[in-house]
Amino acid sequence: MSEPLTSVEFSVLRQTIALRGTVRMALVPLTCVGWAVLTLLVVLYGGPPVASIMSLAVLVGGFEAVHALHVGAERIGRYLQVYYETIPDGPRWETAVMTVGPALPGGGIDPLFSVVFVGTTIVNMVPALVASVTPVELGVIALLHVGFVFRIVRARLAATRQRAVELESFKAMQSRERAGG
């Protein structure tokens, strides 16, 4: 006899959260290494100032992947919280995490590695600043870098609200399902 579907679903979704967290932790250093190698090549071989856009693209790709992994894992967590933690004697991990998390004074974590990505983005401007660059080139390069920093800040702010917003969304969805529509 096999396990009930709900038990299998719960197990698979918890494994998915764990895998996404692990991939995120490995992706950040890989992104930083890829960025550093590309930036070093530009500096050593005197590439054009616009070459900093290529290394910026590595940072953008890495950040967007980390962001997508985080958002997906959080969404699965809220689903589990609403659909499994309301079962009598069901798991309580997600509820416990939401309760304890905000109580950590100054001990909160940055699941998007915002400081790392903003810092590398600022350093990424250096090759463009040390090379002879026209004001137009510098303006475009700076605009792209500032735009990415703005994206990081917006994503970080959205991530701080995601748990509460999605928890309410899943609760509303569950209520509609129970009401029959």
N, C-alpha and C positions, 0 to 999 in steps of 0.2 A: 504494500500500500504506500502511495506517495504522500508527501507533505501537502497540507492544504495550500491552495494557490496563494493565499494571503501571506503565509509564512515564507514561501519562496520569493514572492514579490518583495517583501520587506528585506530579506537577506540580499537579494540582487541589488536593490536600491542602496542599501548601506554599503555594499561593496563598490558600487559606482561612486558614491561620495568619497570613499577612501582612495580609490584609484585617481579620481580627479585631483584630490589634494596632493597625492604623491607626484603626479605628473606636473602639477603647478610648481612644486618645490624643486623639481629637476629642470624645468623649463627656464626658470629665471637665471640660474648660473649659465646654462647653455646660451641663452640670449645674450648675456653679458660677455661671454667669451667670443661669440660670433661678432658682436659689435666691436669689442676691443681689437680683434684681429683686423677687421675691416678698417677701423679708424687708424690703427698703427700703419697699415699699408698705405693709406692716404698720406699720412704724415711723413713716412720714410721715403716714399717715392714721389712726393710732391704732386699729388693729383690735384685737379682743379678744385676750387672751393666748393663747387656744387656737388662734389663727391661726398660731402658730409650728408647729403640727402640720402645716399645709398645706405650709409650706416644708421641714419635716422629711421629708414624703412625697416631695418632689422629690429630696432627698439619698438617701433609701432607694432610690427607683427608679433613680437614676443609679448608685449603688453596686452594686445587684443586677445591673444590665446589665453593668457593668464586670467584676464577679465571674464572671458566666456566660460572657462572652467569653473571659476569661482561662482558666477551667477547661476550656472547650471546646478552645481552642488548645493548651493543655498536653496534653490527652488525645490530640489528633491527633498531636502531636509524639512522644508515647510510642509510639503505633501505628506511626508511620513508623520510629522507632528500632528497634523489634522486627522489623517485617515487611520493612523495606527495607535497614536498615544491617547486617543479617546476611548479605546477599547479597555474594558476593565482588566486590570492586571497586565496591560500592554506595556511596551517599552516607554521610557520617559527621558531618553537621552537628549532629544532635541529641545524639549521643554526645559530641562536642567541647564543646557547650554545657554539658552536665551535668558534664563534667570540669573545665572552666575556671571556671564560675560560683561554686562555693564558695571558690575560691582568691582571690577579690577581697576583701582585708581592708577592711572598712568601705565597700566600693564596691558592695555589693549594691543592687539596685533594688527598689522596692516596686511590683509590677505591679498591685496593687489600689488604689494611691494612698491607703493607710490613713491616713496623717498628714493628708492634705488633707480626707478625709471626717470624721475625728475632730475636726479643728480647726473645720471649718464647723459641725459638730454642736454643739460647745461654744458657738460664737458665736451659733448659732441660739437658744440659751436666753436671750440678752440681752433680746429684746423681751418675753418673758414675765416676766423679773425686774424690768424697769423699769415695767411697768404694774401697776395695782392688781389683784392676783390673790388669790383665796382659797387657803388652804392645800391644799384638795382639788384645785383646778385646778393649782396648782404641783406637787403630788405626782404627778398624772397626767402632766403635761407632762414633768416630770423623769424619771419612770419610762420613758416612751416614748423619751426621748433616751438614757438609760443603756442601755436595751435595744438600741438601735441600735448604740451604741458596743460593747457586748458582742458583737453580731453581727459587727461589723467585726473585732474581735480574734479571734473564733473562725474567721472566714474566712481571716484572715491566717495563723493557725497551721496551718490545713488546707492552705493554699497552699504552705507551706514543706515539707510532707510529700508533696504530691501527686505530684511527679515520681517519687520512689522507689517509692511505693505502686503507682502505675499501671504503672510499668515492670515491676514484679514480676507484676502481674495480667496484663499482655499476654504476658509470657514464659510464665506458667503456661497461658494460653489457647493459645498457639502450641504448647506441648509436648503438650497434650491433642489438638490438631488433628493433629499429626504422629503421635501414638500411635493415631489413628483413633477418638477418641471424646471 
